[in-house]
């Protein structure tokens, strides 16, 4: 039998051994088999699988990490397994390609960092993550300006558009389009900042990825944030976001709310797995 490594997806807090539901083959980690839960004391369970050493050793991973499609397939499969445990008391996602030479080595790793792990799980217990992205829809606002000017140029009696716009009308249109680019974008940013602060007061924790916002072409990404929300308040949180989404739509702000997710962005000090190397 070929050598295998123990791949760890996450740590789960549960009074009983958690079931590991089947996944479609397309969502399984390539090469993995025998996904299972192994006890790690203190109501903790490691969710693991066996993977071929030849497909997940340091050399193969080093080569694969330069291939976005290769990494993406495995990252998606990793997340699919972690997301199966959202209903657990708490789930601590492990880093992609957290590998050990055996179950025993994985359990030793947990023992070494048990105090830190328990602290993280205590903070995350009963919470899920929601992602929020706000973007500035300049195109829609520009189209609204054009529509307004077309309407203004229409003949009031016949409804027919005037063939040639007046010089004053042309300048007015240019002015309004500049307002969209300058004034409306500034107003949209303020709305995004205001919404972030409002939601922050309603959740357990919030993280804003300003580096992602600043890297956005044309600064049209106004907000990229994650919120740690008590699972019992999911409905009220979604309702609050939806209410604000209607209000800020007039400022050209498009709201995209995703979740619930495992709390990837709220693991302040995750277990230090030496990926892509195997432990032990």
C-alpha positions as CSV (number, residue, x, y, z in Angstrom):
1,X,0.0,0.0,0.0
2,X,1.3,3.4,-0.9
3,X,2.2,5.9,1.9
4,X,-0.4,8.3,3.0
5,X,-0.6,11.6,4.9
6,X,-3.2,12.8,7.3
7,X,-5.0,15.9,5.9
8,X,-6.8,18.1,8.5
9,X,-9.7,20.2,7.4
10,X,-10.9,21.6,10.7
11,X,-11.4,21.2,14.5
12,X,-15.0,20.8,15.7
13,X,-16.4,21.2,19.1
14,X,-19.1,18.6,19.8
15,X,-20.3,16.5,22.8
16,X,-20.7,13.6,20.4
17,X,-18.7,12.3,17.5
18,X,-19.8,14.5,14.6
19,X,-21.1,12.8,11.5
20,X,-19.1,13.4,8.3
21,X,-21.7,13.5,5.5
22,X,-20.9,12.3,2.1
23,X,-19.9,14.8,-0.6
24,X,-20.3,14.5,-4.4
25,X,-17.1,13.4,-6.0
26,X,-16.7,16.8,-7.7
27,X,-16.5,18.4,-4.2
28,X,-14.1,16.0,-2.7
29,X,-10.4,16.8,-2.1
30,X,-8.6,15.1,-5.0
31,X,-7.0,11.9,-4.0
32,X,-8.6,11.9,-0.5
33,X,-10.4,9.0,1.1
34,X,-11.8,7.9,4.5
35,X,-12.9,11.3,5.7
36,X,-13.6,10.9,9.4
37,X,-13.7,12.5,12.9
38,X,-11.0,11.6,15.4
39,X,-11.3,12.5,19.1
40,X,-8.9,15.2,20.5
41,X,-10.2,15.5,24.1
42,X,-12.2,18.4,25.6
43,X,-15.1,17.7,23.2
44,X,-12.8,18.4,20.3
45,X,-12.7,16.4,17.1
46,X,-10.3,16.6,14.2
47,X,-11.9,16.2,10.8
48,X,-9.4,14.5,8.7
49,X,-8.8,12.4,5.5
50,X,-6.1,10.2,4.1
51,X,-4.3,11.6,1.1
52,X,-1.5,10.0,-1.1
53,X,1.9,11.2,0.0
54,X,3.0,11.3,-3.6
55,X,0.3,13.9,-4.4
56,X,0.7,16.0,-1.3
57,X,4.4,16.0,-0.5
58,X,6.5,19.1,-0.4
59,X,7.7,18.8,-4.0
60,X,4.3,18.2,-5.5
61,X,2.7,21.0,-3.5
62,X,5.4,23.4,-4.4
63,X,4.8,22.8,-8.0
64,X,1.0,22.9,-7.7
65,X,0.9,26.1,-5.8
66,X,1.9,28.0,-8.9
67,X,-1.2,26.6,-10.8
68,X,-4.3,28.6,-9.8
69,X,-6.7,26.1,-11.2
70,X,-5.0,23.3,-9.2
71,X,-5.0,25.3,-6.0
72,X,-8.6,26.5,-6.6
73,X,-10.0,23.0,-6.9
74,X,-8.4,21.9,-3.7
75,X,-9.4,25.1,-1.8
76,X,-13.0,24.7,-2.9
77,X,-13.0,21.1,-1.7
78,X,-11.4,22.0,1.6
79,X,-14.1,24.6,2.2
80,X,-16.9,22.2,1.2
81,X,-15.9,19.9,4.0
82,X,-15.5,22.7,6.6
83,X,-18.9,24.1,5.7
84,X,-20.5,20.8,6.6
85,X,-19.9,21.6,10.3
86,X,-21.5,25.1,10.5
87,X,-24.2,23.7,12.8
88,X,-21.7,22.5,15.3
89,X,-21.1,24.3,18.6
90,X,-17.9,25.8,17.1
91,X,-15.7,25.1,14.1
92,X,-12.1,26.1,13.7
93,X,-11.0,25.9,10.0
94,X,-7.5,24.8,9.4
95,X,-5.2,26.3,6.8
96,X,-5.3,24.8,3.3
97,X,-2.8,21.9,3.1
98,X,-2.5,21.3,6.8
99,X,-0.8,17.9,6.7
100,X,0.7,15.4,9.2
101,X,2.5,12.1,8.7
102,X,-0.1,10.4,10.9
103,X,-3.2,10.9,13.1
104,X,-0.9,10.7,16.2
105,X,1.2,13.6,14.9
106,X,-2.0,15.7,14.3
107,X,-3.2,15.0,17.8
108,X,0.1,15.9,19.3
109,X,-0.1,19.2,17.4
110,X,-3.4,19.9,19.0
111,X,-2.1,19.1,22.4
112,X,0.8,21.5,22.0
113,X,-1.6,24.4,21.2
114,X,-4.6,23.3,23.2
115,X,-4.9,26.5,25.3
116,X,-4.8,28.7,22.3
117,X,-7.2,26.5,20.4
118,X,-9.7,26.5,23.2
119,X,-9.5,30.2,23.5
120,X,-10.3,30.7,19.8
121,X,-13.2,28.2,20.0
122,X,-14.7,29.9,23.0
123,X,-14.8,33.1,21.1
124,X,-16.2,31.6,17.9
125,X,-18.7,29.3,19.5
126,X,-22.3,30.0,18.4
127,X,-21.1,32.4,15.7
128,X,-20.9,32.4,11.9
129,X,-19.3,34.7,9.4
130,X,-21.1,36.9,6.8
131,X,-19.3,38.7,4.0
132,X,-20.4,42.1,2.7
133,X,-19.2,43.9,-0.4
134,X,-20.4,47.3,-1.5
135,X,-19.6,48.5,-5.0
136,X,-20.2,51.8,-6.8
137,X,-22.3,51.3,-9.9
138,X,-21.2,54.2,-11.9
139,X,-22.6,52.8,-15.2
140,X,-26.1,52.7,-13.8
141,X,-25.9,56.3,-12.5
142,X,-24.5,57.5,-15.8
143,X,-27.3,55.8,-17.6
144,X,-29.8,57.5,-15.3
145,X,-28.2,60.9,-16.1
146,X,-28.5,60.2,-19.9
147,X,-32.1,59.0,-19.5
148,X,-33.0,62.2,-17.5
149,X,-31.5,64.4,-20.2
150,X,-33.2,62.5,-23.0
151,X,-36.5,63.1,-21.2
152,X,-35.7,66.8,-20.8
153,X,-35.0,67.1,-24.5
154,X,-38.2,65.4,-25.6
155,X,-40.8,67.6,-27.1
156,X,-43.4,68.2,-24.5
157,X,-46.3,68.0,-26.9
158,X,-45.3,65.1,-29.1
159,X,-42.9,63.3,-27.0
160,X,-40.4,63.2,-29.9
161,X,-36.7,63.8,-29.1
162,X,-35.1,66.9,-30.5
163,X,-32.7,66.0,-33.2
164,X,-29.8,68.2,-32.0
165,X,-29.2,69.0,-28.3
166,X,-28.7,72.6,-27.4
167,X,-25.2,73.8,-26.3
168,X,-26.6,74.4,-22.9
169,X,-28.1,70.9,-22.7
170,X,-24.9,69.4,-23.8
171,X,-22.9,71.2,-21.1
172,X,-25.5,70.4,-18.5
173,X,-25.2,66.7,-19.4
174,X,-21.4,66.9,-19.1
175,X,-21.7,68.6,-15.8
176,X,-24.1,66.0,-14.4
177,X,-21.8,63.1,-15.6
178,X,-18.9,64.7,-13.8
179,X,-21.0,64.9,-10.7
180,X,-21.5,61.2,-11.0
181,X,-17.8,60.6,-11.2
182,X,-16.8,63.0,-8.4
183,X,-19.7,63.9,-6.1
184,X,-21.6,60.6,-6.3
185,X,-18.6,58.5,-5.7
186,X,-17.7,60.6,-2.7
187,X,-21.2,60.2,-1.4
188,X,-21.2,56.5,-2.0
189,X,-18.0,56.1,0.0
190,X,-19.6,57.9,2.9
191,X,-22.6,55.7,2.7
192,X,-20.3,52.6,2.7
193,X,-18.4,53.9,5.8
194,X,-21.6,54.7,7.6
195,X,-23.1,51.2,6.9
196,X,-19.9,49.5,8.1
197,X,-20.0,51.4,11.4
198,X,-23.7,50.7,11.8
199,X,-23.3,47.0,11.3
200,X,-20.2,46.8,13.5
201,X,-22.3,47.9,16.5
202,X,-24.7,45.0,15.9
203,X,-22.2,42.1,15.7
204,X,-19.6,40.4,17.8
205,X,-16.7,41.4,15.6
206,X,-16.0,42.9,12.2
207,X,-13.0,43.0,9.9
208,X,-12.6,45.4,7.0
209,X,-10.2,44.5,4.2
210,X,-9.1,47.9,3.2
211,X,-6.1,46.6,1.2
212,X,-8.6,44.9,-1.1
213,X,-10.7,48.0,-1.5
214,X,-7.6,50.1,-2.3
215,X,-6.5,47.6,-4.9
216,X,-9.8,47.8,-6.7
217,X,-9.5,49.3,-10.2
218,X,-10.9,52.9,-10.1
219,X,-11.7,52.6,-6.4
220,X,-15.2,51.2,-7.2
221,X,-15.1,48.6,-4.4
222,X,-16.3,50.7,-1.5
223,X,-16.4,48.0,1.2
224,X,-15.0,44.5,1.6
225,X,-15.8,43.3,5.1
226,X,-16.5,40.2,7.2
227,X,-18.8,40.1,10.2
228,X,-18.9,37.6,13.1
229,X,-22.6,37.2,13.8
230,X,-24.3,35.2,16.5
231,X,-26.1,32.4,14.7
232,X,-29.3,33.2,16.6
233,X,-29.2,36.8,15.1
234,X,-28.7,35.8,11.5
235,X,-32.2,36.7,10.4
236,X,-32.1,40.2,12.1
237,X,-28.7,40.8,10.6
238,X,-29.8,40.0,7.1
239,X,-32.9,42.2,7.6
240,X,-30.8,45.1,8.7
241,X,-28.5,44.8,5.7
242,X,-31.5,44.5,3.4
243,X,-33.1,47.6,4.8
244,X,-29.9,49.7,4.4
245,X,-29.4,48.3,0.9
246,X,-32.6,49.9,-0.3
247,X,-31.6,53.2,1.2
248,X,-28.1,53.4,-0.3
249,X,-29.2,52.2,-3.7
250,X,-30.0,55.8,-4.6
251,X,-26.4,56.7,-4.1
252,X,-25.3,54.1,-6.6
253,X,-24.2,51.5,-4.1
254,X,-24.7,47.8,-4.9
255,X,-24.8,45.4,-1.9
256,X,-23.7,41.8,-2.0
257,X,-24.1,39.8,1.2
258,X,-22.8,36.2,1.3
259,X,-22.9,33.6,4.0
260,X,-23.1,32.0,6.4
261,X,-19.5,30.8,6.3
262,X,-17.1,29.3,8.8
263,X,-15.3,32.1,10.6
264,X,-12.2,32.2,8.5
265,X,-11.5,35.9,9.1
266,X,-11.8,35.8,12.8
267,X,-9.1,33.3,13.8
268,X,-6.8,35.8,15.4
269,X,-4.1,33.2,16.1
270,X,-4.8,30.0,14.1
271,X,-2.9,26.9,14.8
272,X,0.5,27.2,13.1
273,X,0.5,24.5,10.5
274,X,3.7,24.3,8.5
275,X,2.0,24.0,5.1
276,X,2.9,22.8,2.6
277,X,5.3,20.5,4.5
278,X,4.0,17.5,6.3
279,X,4.4,17.4,10.0
280,X,6.2,14.8,12.0
